[in-house]
Amino acid sequence: MVRHSTSPSTSGRGRIELAYSRPWLYPKQQAAIFCADRFAFIEASTKSGKSCAAAVWAFEQAAQARSGDLLCWLAPSHIQAEIGFDTFLAGLPRQLIKPNRSNPKSIRLPNGAEIEFRTGEDADKIFGKRYVAAVVDEASRVREEAWQALYTTLTATGGPCRCIGNVKGRRNWFYVMCRRAEAGEGDMHYAHISWQ
C-alpha cells in the first residue's frame, strides 16, 4: 500500500512524501520472493499468489532505484504482459504514476524509475537494454532466447531477477534453472509454493 501527501518546499513546488507498507504476503510467498540471493526460481501452482508477490518485489526494487533506471516485467505474450501491467495499475495510486499504454507498456514512478512490460516473443527487443532488476512471469512458457537476452542485460548491470512459473514439462530453460538452484548453485534460490 502506498499513501502520499504533498508538502510545500522552499522552492515553491509541491514536494511528494510517500509512506509505504508492504502488502501482507503469506510466509511461503515472502520467503520465496524476498530471499537474499540475486536470482530466485520459484515453481508455483496456479493461484498461489506468485505474480502478486513478484509485483510487490518489483515495485520495491523500482522504489529504491534511481531516476532513469529501467526494470523489466517479462511475460510469454502480450496478453500476459498486459495482466502484469494491470496488476500494477490496480495496486498503485494513479496520481503518482505515469502509465504508458503504447508498446511496450510501462509505468514511471515518482522517483523517475520505470518498469517496462515486455514479451518473450521478440528477444531482439530486449538486447541493449540496461535493466537493473527483472521479473520473468510464467517463466516455463517464456522462450529461452528471451531469457538469454534478459540474462545478458542483468549480467551487465548486476541486477537481481525473480523467475516464477508453474511446471510445464522438463524440456525448458526454467525447469533446468530450477534444478540448478535447487542443487544449491551460487547466488540462486529455489522455492516451491502452492495454494493450500
VEXSE-208124 format. One line per 8 residues: number of its first residue (from 1); their letters; for each residue z, y, x of N, C-alpha, C. Coordinates in Angstrom, 1 decimal, always signed. Example, Ala and Ser with C-alpha at 12.3 -4.5 7.8 and 13.67 -1.06 7.14 Angstrom:
1> AS> +7.8/-5.7/+13.2/+7.8/-4.5/+12.3/+7.8/-3.3/+13.2 | +7.1/-2.2/+12.8/+7.1/-1.1/+13.7/+7.9/+0.0/+12.9 $
//
This chain:
1> MVRHSTSP> +0.0/-1.2/+0.8/+0.0/+0.0/+0.0/+0.0/+1.2/+0.9 | -0.9/+2.2/+0.6/-0.9/+3.5/+1.3/-0.6/+4.6/+0.4 | +0.3/+5.4/+0.7/+0.7/+6.6/+0.0/+0.3/+7.8/+0.9 | +0.0/+8.9/+0.3/-0.3/+10.1/+1.1/+0.3/+11.4/+0.4 | +0.5/+12.4/+1.3/+0.8/+13.7/+0.8/+0.2/+14.7/+1.7 | +0.0/+15.9/+1.2/-0.6/+17.0/+2.0/+0.4/+18.0/+2.4 | +0.5/+18.4/+3.6/+1.4/+19.4/+4.0/+0.7/+20.6/+4.7 | +1.1/+21.8/+4.6/+0.4/+22.9/+5.3/+0.6/+22.7/+6.8 $
9> STSGRGRI> -0.4/+23.1/+7.6/-0.3/+23.2/+9.0/-0.4/+24.6/+9.5 | -0.1/+24.9/+10.7/-0.2/+26.2/+11.3/-1.6/+26.8/+11.3 | -2.6/+25.9/+11.3/-4.0/+26.4/+11.4/-4.5/+26.7/+10.0 | -3.7/+26.5/+8.9/-4.1/+26.8/+7.6/-4.8/+25.7/+6.9 | -5.2/+24.7/+7.6/-5.8/+23.5/+7.0/-4.7/+22.6/+6.5 | -5.1/+21.8/+5.5/-4.1/+20.8/+5.0/-4.0/+19.6/+6.0 | -2.8/+19.1/+6.2/-2.5/+18.0/+7.1/-2.2/+16.8/+6.2 | -2.8/+15.7/+6.5/-2.5/+14.5/+5.7/-1.5/+13.6/+6.4 $
17> ELAYSRPW> -0.4/+13.3/+5.7/+0.5/+12.3/+6.2/+0.5/+11.1/+5.4 | +0.4/+10.0/+6.1/+0.3/+8.7/+5.4/+1.5/+7.8/+5.6 | +1.9/+7.2/+4.5/+3.0/+6.2/+4.6/+2.5/+4.9/+4.2 | +2.6/+3.9/+5.1/+2.0/+2.6/+4.8/+3.1/+1.5/+4.7 | +3.0/+0.7/+3.7/+3.8/-0.5/+3.6/+2.9/-1.7/+3.5 | +3.0/-2.7/+4.4/+2.2/-3.9/+4.3/+2.4/-4.6/+3.0 | +1.3/-4.9/+2.3/+1.5/-5.7/+1.0/+2.2/-7.0/+1.4 | +2.8/-7.6/+0.4/+3.5/-8.8/+0.6/+2.5/-9.9/+0.8 $
25> LYPKQQAA> +2.8/-10.7/+1.9/+2.0/-11.9/+2.2/+3.0/-13.1/+2.3 | +2.5/-14.2/+1.8/+3.4/-15.3/+1.9/+3.5/-15.8/+3.3 | +4.5/-16.5/+3.7/+4.8/-16.8/+5.1/+3.6/-17.5/+5.9 | +2.9/-18.4/+5.2/+1.7/-19.0/+5.9/+0.6/-18.0/+6.2 | +0.3/-17.1/+5.2/-0.7/-16.1/+5.4/-0.3/-15.2/+6.6 | +1.0/-14.8/+6.6/+1.5/-13.9/+7.7/+1.3/-14.5/+9.0 | +1.8/-15.8/+9.1/+1.8/-16.5/+10.4/+0.3/-16.7/+10.9 | -0.6/-17.0/+10.0/-1.9/-17.4/+10.4/-2.7/-16.1/+10.8 $
33> IFCADRFA> -2.6/-15.1/+10.1/-3.4/-13.9/+10.4/-2.8/-13.0/+11.4 | -1.5/-12.8/+11.3/-0.8/-11.8/+12.2/-0.2/-12.5/+13.4 | -0.9/-13.4/+14.0/-0.5/-14.0/+15.3/-0.7/-13.1/+16.4 | -0.2/-13.4/+17.6/-0.3/-12.6/+18.8/-1.6/-12.8/+19.5 | -2.2/-14.0/+19.3/-3.5/-14.3/+20.0/-4.6/-13.4/+19.6 | -5.5/-13.3/+20.6/-6.7/-12.4/+20.3/-7.6/-13.0/+19.3 | -7.8/-14.3/+19.3/-8.7/-14.9/+18.3/-7.9/-15.9/+17.5 | -8.1/-15.8/+16.2/-7.5/-16.8/+15.3/-8.5/-17.4/+14.4 $
41> FIEASTKS> -8.4/-18.7/+14.3/-9.4/-19.5/+13.5/-8.5/-20.2/+12.4 | -8.8/-19.8/+11.2/-8.0/-20.3/+10.1/-8.8/-21.1/+9.1 | -8.5/-22.3/+8.9/-9.1/-23.2/+7.9/-8.2/-23.1/+6.7 | -8.8/-22.7/+5.5/-8.0/-22.5/+4.4/-8.8/-22.9/+3.1 | -8.0/-23.4/+2.1/-8.6/-23.8/+0.9/-9.0/-22.5/+0.1 | -9.8/-22.8/-0.9/-10.2/-21.7/-1.8/-9.0/-21.2/-2.6 | -9.0/-19.8/-2.7/-7.9/-19.1/-3.4/-6.6/-19.2/-2.7 | -6.6/-19.4/-1.4/-5.3/-19.4/-0.6/-4.9/-18.1/-0.2 $
49> GKSCAAAV> -5.7/-17.0/-0.4/-5.4/-15.7/+0.0/-5.8/-15.3/+1.3 | -6.7/-16.1/+1.9/-7.2/-15.8/+3.3/-7.9/-14.5/+3.4 | -8.8/-14.2/+2.5/-9.6/-12.9/+2.6/-8.7/-11.7/+2.4 | -7.8/-11.8/+1.4/-6.9/-10.6/+1.2/-6.0/-10.4/+2.4 | -5.5/-11.5/+3.0/-4.6/-11.3/+4.2/-5.4/-10.8/+5.3 | -6.7/-11.2/+5.5/-7.6/-10.7/+6.6/-7.9/-9.3/+6.3 | -8.0/-8.8/+5.1/-8.3/-7.4/+4.8/-7.1/-6.6/+5.2 | -5.9/-7.0/+5.0/-4.7/-6.3/+5.4/-4.7/-6.1/+6.9 $
57> WAFEQAAQ> -5.0/-7.3/+7.6/-5.1/-7.2/+9.1/-6.1/-6.2/+9.5 | -7.3/-6.3/+9.0/-8.4/-5.4/+9.4/-8.0/-3.9/+9.1 | -7.4/-3.7/+8.0/-7.0/-2.3/+7.7/-6.0/-1.8/+8.8 | -5.1/-2.6/+9.1/-4.1/-2.2/+10.1/-4.7/-2.0/+11.5 | -5.7/-2.9/+11.8/-6.4/-2.7/+13.1/-7.2/-1.3/+13.0 | -7.8/-1.0/+11.9/-8.5/+0.3/+11.8/-7.6/+1.4/+11.8 | -6.4/+1.3/+11.2/-5.5/+2.4/+11.1/-5.0/+2.8/+12.5 | -5.0/+1.8/+13.4/-4.5/+2.0/+14.8/-5.6/+2.4/+15.8 $
65> ARSGDLLC> -6.8/+2.4/+15.3/-8.0/+2.7/+16.1/-8.2/+4.2/+16.3 | -9.1/+4.5/+17.1/-9.4/+6.0/+17.4/-10.6/+6.4/+16.6 | -10.8/+7.7/+16.5/-12.0/+8.3/+15.8/-13.2/+7.8/+16.5 | -14.2/+7.3/+15.7/-15.4/+6.8/+16.2/-15.4/+5.3/+16.5 | -14.3/+4.6/+16.4/-14.2/+3.2/+16.6/-14.8/+2.5/+15.5 | -15.5/+1.4/+15.7/-16.1/+0.5/+14.7/-15.4/-0.8/+14.6 | -15.2/-1.3/+13.4/-14.7/-2.6/+13.1/-15.7/-3.3/+12.3 | -15.8/-4.6/+12.3/-16.8/-5.4/+11.6/-16.1/-6.4/+10.7 $
73> WLAPSHIQ> -16.6/-6.4/+9.4/-16.3/-7.5/+8.5/-17.6/-8.2/+8.3 | -17.7/-9.5/+8.9/-18.9/-10.2/+8.9/-18.8/-11.3/+7.8 | -19.8/-11.4/+7.0/-19.9/-12.4/+5.9/-21.2/-13.1/+5.9 | -21.4/-14.3/+5.3/-22.6/-15.0/+5.4/-23.8/-14.3/+4.7 | -23.5/-13.6/+3.6/-24.6/-13.0/+2.8/-24.2/-11.6/+2.3 | -25.2/-10.9/+1.7/-24.9/-9.6/+1.2/-23.9/-9.6/+0.1 | -24.0/-10.6/-0.8/-23.1/-10.7/-1.9/-21.7/-10.9/-1.4 | -21.5/-11.7/-0.4/-20.1/-11.9/+0.2/-19.6/-10.7/+1.0 $
81> AEIGFDTF> -20.5/-10.0/+1.6/-20.1/-8.8/+2.3/-19.7/-7.7/+1.3 | -20.4/-7.7/+0.2/-20.0/-6.7/-0.9/-18.7/-7.1/-1.5 | -18.3/-8.3/-1.6/-17.0/-8.7/-2.1/-15.9/-8.2/-1.1 | -16.1/-8.3/+0.2/-15.2/-7.7/+1.2/-15.1/-6.2/+1.0 | -16.2/-5.5/+0.9/-16.3/-4.1/+0.7/-15.5/-3.7/-0.6 | -15.7/-4.4/-1.7/-15.0/-4.1/-2.9/-13.5/-4.4/-2.8 | -13.1/-5.4/-2.1/-11.7/-5.6/-1.8/-11.0/-4.4/-1.2 | -11.7/-3.9/-0.2/-11.1/-2.7/+0.5/-11.0/-1.5/-0.5 $
89> LAGLPRQL> -12.1/-1.3/-1.2/-12.1/-0.1/-2.2/-11.0/-0.3/-3.2 | -10.7/-1.5/-3.6/-9.7/-1.7/-4.6/-8.3/-1.4/-4.1 | -8.1/-1.6/-2.8/-6.8/-1.5/-2.2/-6.5/-0.2/-1.5 | -7.5/+0.7/-1.4/-7.2/+2.0/-0.7/-7.4/+3.2/-1.6 | -6.6/+4.2/-1.4/-6.8/+5.4/-2.2/-8.1/+6.1/-2.0 | -8.9/+6.3/-3.1/-10.3/+6.8/-2.9/-10.3/+8.2/-2.3 | -9.3/+9.0/-2.5/-9.3/+10.3/-1.9/-9.1/+10.3/-0.4 | -8.8/+9.2/+0.2/-8.5/+9.1/+1.6/-9.7/+8.5/+2.4 $
97> IKPNRSNP> -10.6/+7.9/+1.7/-11.6/+7.1/+2.4/-13.0/+7.7/+2.1 | -14.0/+7.4/+3.0/-15.3/+7.8/+2.7/-16.2/+6.5/+2.7 | -16.4/+6.0/+1.5/-17.3/+4.8/+1.4/-18.8/+5.2/+1.5 | -19.5/+4.3/+2.2/-20.9/+4.5/+2.4/-21.5/+3.2/+1.7 | -22.3/+3.4/+0.7/-22.8/+2.2/-0.1/-24.2/+1.8/+0.4 | -24.7/+2.4/+1.4/-26.1/+2.0/+1.9/-25.9/+0.8/+2.8 | -27.0/+0.3/+3.3/-26.9/-0.9/+4.1/-26.9/-0.6/+5.6 | -25.8/-1.0/+6.4/-24.7/-1.8/+5.9/-23.7/-0.9/+5.2 $
105> KSIRLPNG> -23.0/-1.4/+4.3/-21.9/-0.7/+3.6/-20.8/-0.5/+4.7 | -20.0/+0.6/+4.5/-19.0/+0.9/+5.4/-17.9/+1.8/+4.8 | -16.7/+1.8/+5.4/-15.6/+2.7/+4.9/-15.1/+3.4/+6.1 | -15.0/+4.7/+6.0/-14.4/+5.5/+7.1/-13.0/+5.9/+6.6 | -12.1/+5.7/+7.5/-10.7/+6.0/+7.3/-10.4/+7.4/+7.7 | -9.2/+8.0/+7.3/-8.9/+9.4/+7.7/-8.8/+9.6/+9.2 | -8.5/+8.6/+10.0/-8.5/+8.7/+11.4/-9.8/+8.7/+12.1 | -10.9/+8.5/+11.3/-12.3/+8.5/+11.9/-12.8/+7.1/+12.3 $
113> AEIEFRTG> -11.9/+6.1/+12.2/-12.4/+4.7/+12.4/-13.2/+4.3/+11.2 | -14.1/+3.3/+11.5/-15.0/+2.9/+10.4/-15.1/+1.4/+10.4 | -15.1/+0.8/+9.2/-15.2/-0.6/+9.0/-16.6/-0.9/+8.4 | -17.5/-1.6/+9.1/-18.8/-2.0/+8.6/-18.8/-3.4/+8.0 | -19.5/-3.5/+6.9/-19.5/-4.8/+6.2/-20.9/-5.4/+6.4 | -21.0/-6.4/+7.3/-22.3/-6.9/+7.8/-22.5/-8.3/+7.3 | -23.7/-8.8/+7.3/-24.0/-10.1/+7.0/-24.5/-10.9/+8.2 | -24.4/-12.2/+8.2/-24.9/-13.0/+9.3/-26.3/-13.4/+9.2 $
121> EDADKIFG> -27.0/-12.7/+8.3/-28.4/-13.1/+8.1/-29.4/-12.5/+9.1 | -29.0/-11.5/+9.9/-29.8/-10.9/+10.9/-28.9/-10.6/+12.1 | -28.8/-11.5/+13.0/-27.9/-11.4/+14.2/-28.3/-10.2/+15.1 | -29.6/-9.9/+15.1/-30.1/-8.8/+16.0/-29.4/-7.5/+15.6 | -29.0/-7.3/+14.4/-28.4/-6.0/+14.0/-27.0/-5.9/+14.4 | -26.4/-7.0/+14.9/-25.0/-6.9/+15.4/-25.0/-6.6/+16.9 | -26.0/-7.1/+17.7/-26.1/-6.8/+19.1/-26.1/-5.3/+19.3 | -25.4/-4.9/+20.4/-25.4/-3.5/+20.8/-24.3/-2.7/+20.1 $
129> KRYVAAVV> -23.7/-3.2/+19.1/-22.5/-2.5/+18.5/-21.3/-2.7/+19.4 | -20.4/-1.8/+19.3/-19.1/-1.8/+20.0/-17.9/-2.0/+19.1 | -17.8/-3.2/+18.5/-16.7/-3.4/+17.6/-15.4/-3.6/+18.3 | -14.4/-2.9/+17.9/-13.1/-3.1/+18.5/-12.2/-4.1/+17.9 | -12.6/-4.6/+16.7/-12.0/-5.7/+16.0/-12.9/-6.2/+15.0 | -12.7/-7.5/+14.5/-13.6/-8.1/+13.5/-12.9/-9.2/+12.7 | -13.4/-9.4/+11.5/-13.1/-10.5/+10.7/-14.4/-11.2/+10.3 | -14.4/-12.5/+10.5/-15.5/-13.3/+10.0/-15.1/-14.1/+8.8 $
137> DEASRVRE> -15.6/-13.6/+7.6/-15.2/-14.2/+6.3/-16.1/-15.4/+6.0 | -15.6/-16.4/+5.4/-16.4/-17.6/+5.1/-17.1/-18.1/+6.3 | -16.4/-18.2/+7.4/-16.9/-18.4/+8.7/-17.8/-19.7/+8.8 | -17.4/-20.7/+8.1/-18.1/-22.0/+8.2/-19.5/-21.9/+7.6 | -19.8/-20.7/+6.9/-21.1/-20.5/+6.3/-21.9/-19.4/+7.1 | -21.3/-18.8/+8.1/-22.0/-17.7/+8.8/-22.8/-18.4/+9.9 | -24.0/-17.9/+10.1/-24.9/-18.5/+11.1/-24.3/-18.4/+12.5 | -24.5/-19.4/+13.3/-24.0/-19.4/+14.7/-24.5/-18.2/+15.5 $
145> EAWQALYT> -25.8/-17.8/+15.3/-26.4/-16.7/+16.1/-25.6/-15.4/+15.8 | -25.2/-15.2/+14.5/-24.4/-14.0/+14.2/-23.0/-14.1/+14.9 | -22.4/-15.2/+14.9/-21.1/-15.4/+15.6/-21.3/-15.0/+17.1 | -22.3/-15.6/+17.7/-22.6/-15.3/+19.1/-22.8/-13.8/+19.4 | -23.5/-13.2/+18.5/-23.8/-11.7/+18.6/-22.5/-10.9/+18.5 | -21.6/-11.3/+17.5/-20.4/-10.6/+17.4/-19.4/-10.9/+18.5 | -19.4/-12.1/+19.0/-18.5/-12.5/+20.1/-18.9/-11.7/+21.4 | -20.2/-11.5/+21.6/-20.7/-10.7/+22.7/-20.1/-9.3/+22.6 $
153> TLTATGGP> -20.2/-8.6/+21.4/-19.6/-7.3/+21.3/-18.1/-7.2/+21.5 | -17.4/-8.2/+21.1/-16.0/-8.3/+21.2/-15.6/-8.5/+22.7 | -16.4/-9.3/+23.4/-16.2/-9.5/+24.8/-16.3/-8.2/+25.6 | -17.2/-7.4/+25.2/-17.4/-6.1/+25.9/-16.2/-5.1/+25.6 | -15.7/-5.2/+24.4/-14.6/-4.3/+24.1/-13.2/-4.9/+24.3 | -13.1/-6.2/+24.4/-11.8/-6.9/+24.4/-11.1/-6.9/+23.1 | -11.9/-6.7/+22.0/-11.3/-6.7/+20.7/-10.9/-8.0/+20.1 | -9.9/-8.0/+19.2/-9.5/-9.3/+18.5/-10.3/-9.6/+17.3 $
161> CRCIGNVK> -10.2/-10.9/+16.9/-11.0/-11.3/+15.8/-10.3/-12.4/+15.0 | -10.4/-12.4/+13.7/-9.9/-13.4/+12.8/-11.1/-14.0/+12.0 | -11.2/-15.3/+12.2/-12.3/-16.1/+11.6/-11.6/-17.0/+10.5 | -12.0/-16.8/+9.3/-11.4/-17.5/+8.1/-12.5/-18.2/+7.3 | -12.2/-19.4/+6.9/-13.1/-20.1/+6.1/-12.6/-21.5/+5.6 | -13.3/-22.2/+4.8/-12.9/-23.5/+4.4/-13.8/-24.5/+5.2 | -13.4/-25.7/+5.2/-14.1/-26.8/+5.9/-15.4/-27.1/+5.2 | -16.5/-27.0/+6.0/-17.8/-27.3/+5.4/-18.5/-28.2/+6.5 $
169> GRRNWFYV> -18.1/-29.4/+6.5/-18.7/-30.3/+7.5/-18.2/-30.1/+8.9 | -18.8/-30.9/+9.8/-18.4/-30.9/+11.2/-19.4/-30.4/+12.1 | -20.6/-30.0/+11.6/-21.7/-29.6/+12.4/-21.9/-28.0/+12.3 | -20.8/-27.3/+12.6/-21.0/-25.8/+12.6/-20.0/-25.3/+13.6 | -20.3/-24.1/+14.1/-19.6/-23.4/+15.2/-18.1/-23.2/+14.8 | -17.9/-22.9/+13.5/-16.5/-22.6/+13.1/-15.6/-23.9/+13.2 | -16.1/-25.0/+12.8/-15.4/-26.3/+13.0/-15.1/-26.5/+14.4 | -16.1/-26.3/+15.3/-15.9/-26.6/+16.8/-14.8/-25.6/+17.3 $
177> MCRRAEAG> -14.9/-24.3/+16.9/-13.9/-23.4/+17.4/-12.5/-23.7/+16.9 | -12.4/-24.1/+15.7/-11.1/-24.5/+15.1/-10.5/-25.7/+15.9 | -11.3/-26.6/+16.3/-10.8/-27.7/+17.1/-10.3/-27.3/+18.5 | -11.1/-26.3/+19.1/-10.7/-25.8/+20.4/-9.4/-25.1/+20.3 | -9.2/-24.3/+19.2/-8.0/-23.5/+19.0/-6.8/-24.4/+18.7 | -7.1/-25.5/+17.9/-6.0/-26.4/+17.6/-5.6/-27.2/+18.8 | -6.5/-27.4/+19.8/-6.1/-28.1/+21.0/-5.4/-27.2/+22.0 | -5.2/-25.9/+21.6/-4.4/-25.0/+22.5/-5.1/-24.2/+23.5 $
185> EGDMHYAH> -6.4/-24.0/+23.3/-7.2/-23.2/+24.2/-6.7/-21.8/+24.3 | -6.7/-21.2/+25.5/-6.1/-20.0/+25.7/-6.5/-18.8/+24.8 | -5.5/-18.0/+24.4/-5.7/-16.8/+23.6/-6.4/-17.1/+22.3 | -6.2/-18.4/+21.8/-6.8/-18.8/+20.5/-5.7/-19.4/+19.7 | -5.6/-19.0/+18.4/-4.6/-19.5/+17.5/-5.3/-20.3/+16.4 | -4.7/-21.4/+15.9/-5.3/-22.2/+14.8/-4.2/-22.3/+13.7 | -4.7/-22.2/+12.5/-3.8/-22.4/+11.4/-4.6/-23.0/+10.2 | -3.9/-23.7/+9.4/-4.4/-24.3/+8.2/-3.5/-23.8/+7.0 $
193> ISWQ> -4.1/-23.2/+6.0/-3.3/-22.7/+4.9/-4.0/-23.2/+3.6 | -3.1/-23.5/+2.6/-3.7/-23.9/+1.3/-2.8/-23.3/+0.2 | -3.4/-23.2/-0.9/-2.7/-22.6/-2.1/-2.0/-23.8/-2.7 | -0.6/-23.6/-2.9/+0.2/-24.7/-3.5/+1.1/-24.1/-4.6 $
//
